[in-house]
Structures are given as C-alpha cells and as structure tokens.
C-alpha cells in the first residue's frame, strides 16, 4: 500500500510538470494496487480494493483535469485503512 502512495505522488507530480514519465508511474501505481488482491492478509476490503482500482482507471488518463482529486481520494482511503500519517502521504 505504501508503494501505491509513492506512485500516486509520482503521477501527481508528473501531471503538474507534464512529465513524460506519467504513463510509467501510472502503470506502477496500478500494478501495486492490483497486487493487493493476492494478499490474503490484506487490511483492505475487496470492495475498497475494487473501488480504488476502478477509480484509477484501466489506462493512464489523457485528460488529467480532476484526476489529482481522484488520486487524493485514494490516498485518503489508504491512510484510513492502513493508518498512514499526513507526512507519509506527502513524502512517500
């Protein structure tokens, strides 16, 4: 889950700077999210996981307006589930 936060931060930075690395970082973010379905001891519920992965989308967004808000919502959900601090969310 910490890696998801890390790559959410990378995607958000890429959006702000129009970085060509956004697709790469988006794919890593989504891959780590999908991996949680195979963790039988995961703290995240199946419904929260499905909501998170659906919110991320199936491909990197071409229209990024509003996508940062979606990513912030996902970070907030992960913080609630895993007990991440605001400092964790900002700096990973």
N, C-alpha and C positions, 0 to 999 in steps of 0.2 A: 504494500500500500504506500510505503514511503517513496518507492520509485515512481509510482503514479503521480504523486505530488511533485516530485522532481521534474518529471517530463511535462506536467501541466504548466509548471513555471517556465520551462523552456519554450513551450508552444506560445504561452502568453508573451514572452519576451520576443519571440520570432514574429508574432503578429505586430507588436509595437514597432519593431525595426524593419519589417518587411524582409526578414532573413530568408534565404533560400533553403535553410535547414528545417523549415517548419514541417514539411512532409515527413522527414526522417524522425523528428521529435514526436510528431503526432502518432506515427506508427509504433514507436517505442512505448508511448503512453498507453495506447490502446492494447498493445500486446501484454503489457504488465497487468492491465485491468482484466483481460481475458484469462490470464493465468490464475486469477483468484478462484475461478470455478473449479479448479483441480485441487484446491487446498481444502481438505475435508475438515480441518480445524479452523477454517476462516471465521473471523468475527463478523464479517459482512453477511447479511442475509441474501438469499437467492434473489429476492425481489429488489433489494437495494442494488445488488450487482447488475441485474438486468437493466434497471433504471439508469445506472451510471454508464454502462456500455452503450445503451441506446442514445443517451444524451450526447455521448462523444461522436456518434455518427459512424457510418460504415466506411467513409473515405474522408481524407482531410478536407476541411471546408474551403470552397473557393471564395465564398462571401464570408469574411470573418467578422462582419459587424454583428455585435451581440454575442459572439462566440466566447469572448473573455468572461462574460457574465455567466454563461453556462459552465465554464471551467471553474469559476469561483464557487458556484453552487456545488459542484462535485467535490472541490477541496473542503468545503464546509461539511458535507456529508461524511467524508473520510475522517475529518477531525472529530466529528461527533461519535463515530463508530470506534475509532482507534485511539482516541484521546490525544491527538496531536495538538500542540500548542500553536498559537498565532506565530510565534517565532519559527516553529517547524515549518508551517505552511509558507512563510515568507522566504525562508532561506534554503530549503532543500532543492 
